[in-house]
Amino acid sequence: MRYFELRESTDATPWTGEFRARRQWGLPGVACPTCHVEWSGVLSHPAVDLSRLAERQAFETPRLEPYAEYARLAEQVRPLLPPGAMLQPGCTFGPLRGTAQGRFGPVTVFPSWEIFLREDTLTSFRAGLLRGLVPVQAELSFPTKDPQQLHELQLIPIGRLHEACLPVGTPPPCATCGRQGFRMPSQRWLDADSLPADLDIFRLENAVTLIIATERFVEAIRALGPSDVGIVEIDAP
């Protein structure tokens, strides 16, 4: 099996689409009492709805909290997550809401850790029986009478970068907040034993900003013509 990173495109494309949007809910960032780092990640679960939580307003304002308060709020969210999903400080929930303009390609990666499919692309990928598609329609308003429907894919973190490619001296994850701080290696490869056998697209547990796709998924993208996404093969020895 061959694997690829899907990245924000750096090449000239015919697509002009852009948006400004945010999610309605999120966990606070933390001030960790163990590793003494203040941090907030970028992980998101767009299909998770917090509207029925009694304390839903506590999830509406981005902020920093002591770890104990973060943990208390995280326990309220955990039962709403899909199997195998993970949480981290700053994790956000719900569809993106905001404004958009221009024309979007069949597939768009923007920012580098989020992926969007046009309506026709989603139909094509479903017909191709691609595995791991959990689409959530982005709530975007367009200034034209011909709005486009974009669907964000909710990606489960599963699989890992191989420990041998991490910088020398990388510490283990913090026992309290889970943070494992390291600079993303320019030369990187996957831990083949950790990769899912039943998904064609996913994130990595120890590098949630990386979107990983199988050869089947990449072939489906390329069959649609030019898309707004960079594709780079990554080894899984």
C-alpha positions in Angstrom: 0.0 0.0 0.0 1.3 3.5 -0.9 0.5 6.5 1.2 0.5 10.3 0.5 0.4 13.5 2.4 -2.3 15.9 1.3 -1.1 19.5 1.7 -2.2 23.0 1.0 -1.4 23.6 -2.7 1.6 25.8 -3.5 1.1 25.6 -7.2 -0.9 27.9 -9.4 -4.4 26.6 -9.9 -7.5 27.8 -11.7 -9.4 28.0 -8.4 -10.0 31.2 -6.6 -12.1 30.0 -3.7 -11.4 31.3 -0.2 -13.3 31.6 3.1 -13.3 33.1 6.5 -15.0 30.9 9.0 -14.8 29.5 12.5 -16.6 26.8 14.6 -19.2 27.5 17.2 -17.6 25.5 20.0 -14.2 24.5 21.4 -12.3 23.3 24.4 -10.1 25.8 26.1 -6.3 25.8 25.8 -4.4 24.7 28.9 -1.7 25.8 31.3 -0.3 22.4 32.1 0.9 21.9 35.7 3.2 19.0 34.6 5.1 20.2 31.5 4.5 23.9 32.4 3.5 24.7 28.8 0.5 26.9 27.8 -0.9 25.5 24.5 -3.8 25.0 22.3 -4.0 22.6 19.3 -5.8 22.6 16.0 -7.7 19.3 16.1 -11.4 19.5 15.1 -14.5 17.3 15.1 -16.9 19.1 12.7 -19.6 16.4 13.1 -19.8 16.7 16.9 -22.7 18.9 18.1 -22.5 20.4 21.6 -25.9 22.2 21.4 -27.5 19.9 23.9 -24.9 20.3 26.6 -26.1 22.2 29.7 -22.9 24.1 29.8 -22.6 24.7 26.0 -21.9 28.4 26.6 -18.7 27.4 28.3 -17.4 26.1 25.0 -18.1 29.3 23.0 -15.2 31.5 24.0 -11.6 30.6 23.1 -9.4 31.0 26.2 -6.8 29.5 28.4 -7.7 27.5 31.5 -6.0 25.5 34.2 -5.8 21.9 33.3 -8.4 20.8 35.8 -11.0 23.0 34.2 -10.1 21.7 30.7 -10.3 18.1 31.9 -13.8 18.8 33.4 -15.1 20.2 30.2 -13.5 17.5 28.1 -15.3 14.8 30.1 -18.6 16.4 29.0 -17.7 16.2 25.4 -16.1 12.7 25.4 -19.4 10.7 25.2 -20.3 12.6 22.0 -17.2 11.6 20.1 -17.1 8.9 17.5 -15.2 5.7 18.5 -11.5 6.1 18.5 -11.6 9.9 18.4 -9.2 11.9 20.5 -9.3 15.2 22.3 -6.7 17.8 22.9 -6.7 21.4 24.4 -8.2 23.8 21.9 -10.1 21.1 20.1 -13.1 22.6 18.2 -16.5 21.2 17.3 -19.3 21.7 14.8 -19.3 22.9 11.1 -17.4 25.9 10.0 -19.6 29.0 9.7 -18.6 32.1 7.8 -18.3 33.7 4.4 -16.8 32.5 1.2 -16.1 33.8 -2.3 -14.6 32.6 -5.6 -14.7 29.1 -7.2 -13.5 26.0 -5.4 -11.8 23.1 -7.0 -13.0 19.5 -6.6 -10.8 19.1 -3.5 -9.4 21.8 -1.4 -6.9 21.6 1.5 -7.0 24.8 3.5 -5.5 25.4 5.9 -3.0 22.6 5.7 -4.8 20.4 8.3 -8.4 20.6 6.8 -9.8 19.1 3.6 -13.0 20.0 1.7 -14.9 18.3 -1.1 -17.3 19.9 -3.5 -20.8 18.3 -3.7 -20.1 16.6 -7.0 -16.7 15.3 -5.6 -18.4 13.8 -2.6 -20.9 12.0 -4.8 -18.1 10.6 -7.0 -16.0 9.5 -4.0 -19.0 7.8 -2.4 -19.7 6.0 -5.7 -16.0 4.9 -5.7 -16.5 3.4 -2.2 -13.7 5.3 -0.6 -13.4 4.5 3.0 -13.3 7.0 5.9 -15.6 9.7 4.4 -17.4 11.6 7.2 -18.6 14.7 5.4 -20.0 17.8 7.2 -21.4 20.6 5.1 -19.7 23.9 5.8 -22.1 26.7 6.5 -20.7 29.3 4.2 -22.5 32.3 2.7 -21.4 33.4 -0.8 -22.0 36.9 -2.3 -23.4 35.4 -5.5 -26.7 33.7 -6.3 -24.8 30.5 -7.2 -23.3 29.3 -3.9 -21.2 26.2 -3.8 -21.7 23.4 -1.3 -18.5 22.4 0.4 -18.2 19.4 2.7 -15.4 19.2 5.2 -14.2 15.7 6.1 -14.0 14.8 9.7 -10.7 12.8 10.0 -10.0 10.4 12.9 -6.4 10.5 14.2 -5.0 7.0 13.8 -1.6 5.9 12.8 1.7 7.6 13.7 4.9 9.0 12.3 7.7 6.5 13.0 9.6 7.4 16.1 12.9 7.0 14.3 12.1 10.1 12.2 11.4 12.4 15.1 14.2 14.8 16.2 16.8 13.3 18.6 15.8 14.1 22.2 12.0 14.3 21.5 10.4 13.8 24.9 7.5 11.4 25.4 4.0 12.8 25.6 3.2 14.7 28.7 1.5 12.4 31.2 -1.1 15.1 32.1 -2.0 17.1 28.9 -0.6 14.7 26.2 1.5 17.3 24.5 4.6 16.0 22.7 6.5 19.0 21.4 8.8 18.6 18.5 9.6 20.3 15.2 8.0 18.5 12.3 10.9 16.6 10.5 11.4 17.5 6.9 12.3 13.8 6.2 9.5 11.7 7.7 7.9 8.4 7.2 5.0 6.4 8.7 5.0 3.6 11.3 3.5 0.9 9.0 2.3 -1.2 11.9 0.1 1.7 13.3 -1.8 2.4 10.1 -5.5 1.6 9.6 -6.5 -1.1 7.2 -10.0 0.1 6.7 -9.6 3.9 6.0 -8.5 5.7 2.8 -8.0 9.0 4.6 -7.1 9.9 8.2 -4.9 12.0 10.4 -1.9 10.9 12.6 -2.1 10.6 16.4 1.3 12.2 17.0 1.0 14.7 14.1 -2.6 15.8 13.8 -1.8 18.5 11.2 -0.9 15.9 8.6 -3.6 14.5 6.4 -2.7 11.0 5.1 -4.4 9.3 2.1 -4.1 6.0 0.4 -3.2 5.5 -3.2 -6.9 4.8 -3.9 -7.9 8.2 -2.5 -5.2 10.0 -4.5 -6.2 8.2 -7.7 -9.8 9.4 -7.1 -8.5 13.0 -6.7 -6.4 12.9 -9.9 -9.3 11.5 -11.9 -11.2 14.7 -11.3 -8.6 16.9 -12.9 -6.9 19.9 -11.2 -7.6 20.3 -7.5 -6.5 22.8 -5.0 -4.3 20.3 -3.1 -0.7 19.3 -2.9 0.1 15.5 -3.0 3.4 14.2 -1.7 4.2 10.5 -1.3 5.3 9.4 2.2 7.0 6.1 2.9 5.6 3.4 5.2 8.5 0.9 5.3 
